[in-house]
C-alpha cells in the first residue's frame, strides 16, 4: 500500500525543501517484513535495493526522491537507512513528453487516435 499526502511532520523533522509530492513514496505493510521486500516496488529500486542493510525489518518506509532535498536526514523520528543515487530510466522519453512531443497513441488499426 502506498500513501500520498502532505507530510508536514516529516518536512519539519528533516528540513525538507524543494517539495514535490509526486516524488515522495510512503510504503506500508500490516506487519514487519525484510526491508528489501518492503521497498522492492519503490521507484528505481532496481538501482539501489542491493545497497540496503541486510537483516533489518520494517512495516513502513518513506522514500524521498529529487527534487525534494532532505537537510537533516537523521533528524526524523523514523530510522534513517541512507541515501542512494539513482538515474531516471527514460530521460529522453520524459523530456519529449513534457515538451509535448510524445508520439500520439494509435488505435488497433494503426491509425492515430484523437
DOFI-16150 format. One record per residue (C-alpha): residue number from 1; y, x, z. Coordinates in Angstrom, 3 decimals, padded with zeros to 6 digits. Example, Ala and Ser with C-alpha at 12.3 -4.5 7.8 and 13.67 -1.06 7.14 Angstrom:
% residues 2
+-----+----------+----------+----------+
|   k |    north |     east |       up |
+-----+----------+----------+----------+
|   1 | -004.500 |  012.300 |  007.800 |
|   2 | -001.060 |  013.670 |  007.140 |
+-----+----------+----------+----------+
This chain:
% residues 114
+-----+----------+----------+----------+
|   k |    north |     east |       up |
+-----+----------+----------+----------+
|   1 |  000.000 |  000.000 |  000.000 |
|   2 |  003.422 |  001.339 | -000.939 |
|   3 |  006.574 |  000.060 |  000.738 |
|   4 |  010.135 |  000.228 | -000.542 |
|   5 |  013.357 | -000.431 |  001.293 |
|   6 |  016.439 |  001.170 |  002.748 |
|   7 |  015.175 |  003.985 |  005.006 |
|   8 |  018.223 |  004.117 |  007.286 |
|   9 |  016.481 |  005.731 |  010.277 |
|  10 |  014.759 |  008.353 |  008.129 |
|  11 |  018.030 |  009.128 |  006.351 |
|  12 |  019.787 |  009.759 |  009.646 |
|  13 |  016.951 |  011.790 |  011.183 |
|  14 |  016.502 |  014.184 |  008.263 |
|  15 |  020.039 |  014.303 |  006.862 |
|  16 |  019.073 |  012.675 |  003.564 |
|  17 |  021.637 |  012.944 |  000.764 |
|  18 |  021.573 |  012.111 | -002.942 |
|  19 |  019.953 |  008.794 | -002.059 |
|  20 |  017.861 |  007.302 | -004.861 |
|  21 |  015.495 |  004.628 | -003.507 |
|  22 |  013.194 |  004.815 | -006.523 |
|  23 |  012.354 |  008.392 | -005.561 |
|  24 |  011.075 |  007.729 | -002.045 |
|  25 |  007.482 |  006.603 | -001.607 |
|  26 |  006.065 |  005.208 |  001.637 |
|  27 |  002.292 |  005.009 |  001.769 |
|  28 |  000.466 |  003.046 |  004.456 |
|  29 | -003.221 |  002.590 |  005.350 |
|  30 | -004.761 |  000.355 |  008.024 |
|  31 | -006.481 |  003.375 |  009.662 |
|  32 | -006.090 |  007.162 |  009.518 |
|  33 | -007.654 |  008.938 |  006.515 |
|  34 | -007.554 |  012.586 |  005.397 |
|  35 | -004.055 |  013.489 |  004.244 |
|  36 | -005.234 |  014.360 |  000.732 |
|  37 | -006.841 |  010.917 |  000.411 |
|  38 | -003.727 |  009.172 |  001.728 |
|  39 | -001.461 |  010.953 | -000.759 |
|  40 | -003.798 |  011.007 | -003.775 |
|  41 | -001.863 |  008.238 | -005.572 |
|  42 |  001.623 |  009.594 | -004.822 |
|  43 |  003.770 |  010.667 | -007.758 |
|  44 |  002.941 |  014.101 | -009.166 |
|  45 |  000.179 |  014.546 | -006.543 |
|  46 | -001.984 |  016.357 | -009.082 |
|  47 |  000.565 |  019.198 | -008.915 |
|  48 |  000.796 |  019.613 | -005.115 |
|  49 | -002.111 |  017.840 | -003.412 |
|  50 | -004.174 |  021.038 | -003.164 |
|  51 | -001.413 |  022.669 | -001.064 |
|  52 | -001.694 |  020.143 |  001.773 |
|  53 | -003.068 |  021.398 |  005.081 |
|  54 | -006.793 |  020.703 |  005.461 |
|  55 | -008.065 |  018.748 |  008.441 |
|  56 | -005.058 |  016.502 |  009.004 |
|  57 | -005.394 |  012.725 |  009.044 |
|  58 | -002.715 |  010.055 |  008.906 |
|  59 | -002.245 |  006.360 |  008.306 |
|  60 |  001.273 |  006.670 |  006.872 |
|  61 |  003.313 |  009.114 |  004.815 |
|  62 |  006.743 |  009.296 |  003.232 |
|  63 |  007.239 |  011.335 |  000.056 |
|  64 |  010.825 |  012.184 | -000.853 |
|  65 |  011.466 |  013.292 | -004.440 |
|  66 |  014.550 |  014.617 | -006.232 |
|  67 |  017.436 |  013.726 | -006.490 |
|  68 |  017.067 |  012.976 | -002.767 |
|  69 |  017.792 |  016.034 | -000.634 |
|  70 |  016.452 |  016.496 |  002.890 |
|  71 |  018.772 |  018.584 |  005.072 |
|  72 |  016.689 |  018.678 |  008.287 |
|  73 |  013.028 |  018.012 |  007.408 |
|  74 |  011.822 |  018.855 |  010.904 |
|  75 |  014.426 |  016.515 |  012.428 |
|  76 |  012.261 |  013.465 |  011.797 |
|  77 |  010.162 |  011.661 |  014.371 |
|  78 |  007.377 |  012.000 |  011.776 |
|  79 |  005.319 |  015.178 |  011.400 |
|  80 |  006.707 |  017.342 |  008.598 |
|  81 |  003.961 |  018.701 |  006.338 |
|  82 |  006.055 |  020.662 |  003.861 |
|  83 |  007.996 |  020.691 |  000.638 |
|  84 |  006.173 |  021.173 | -002.631 |
|  85 |  007.515 |  021.848 | -006.092 |
|  86 |  006.623 |  019.566 | -008.965 |
|  87 |  007.528 |  019.179 | -012.610 |
|  88 |  008.293 |  015.885 | -014.316 |
|  89 |  005.346 |  015.470 | -016.634 |
|  90 |  007.107 |  013.920 | -019.656 |
|  91 |  010.712 |  015.124 | -019.564 |
|  92 |  011.318 |  014.783 | -023.324 |
|  93 |  009.897 |  011.254 | -023.401 |
|  94 |  012.010 |  010.321 | -020.379 |
|  95 |  015.170 |  011.813 | -021.872 |
|  96 |  014.653 |  009.814 | -025.094 |
|  97 |  014.068 |  006.673 | -023.054 |
|  98 |  017.290 |  006.956 | -021.068 |
|  99 |  019.258 |  007.718 | -024.238 |
| 100 |  017.833 |  004.530 | -025.782 |
| 101 |  015.845 |  006.493 | -028.359 |
| 102 |  012.365 |  005.426 | -027.246 |
| 103 |  010.164 |  004.078 | -030.041 |
| 104 |  010.020 |  000.303 | -030.441 |
| 105 |  006.882 | -001.496 | -029.382 |
| 106 |  004.605 | -002.657 | -032.177 |
| 107 |  002.511 | -005.789 | -032.288 |
| 108 | -001.208 | -005.666 | -033.174 |
| 109 | -000.461 | -005.805 | -036.914 |
| 110 |  001.653 | -002.646 | -036.687 |
| 111 |  004.966 | -004.442 | -037.182 |
| 112 |  007.858 | -003.725 | -034.823 |
| 113 |  008.369 | -006.436 | -032.268 |
| 114 |  011.907 | -007.585 | -031.489 |
+-----+----------+----------+----------+
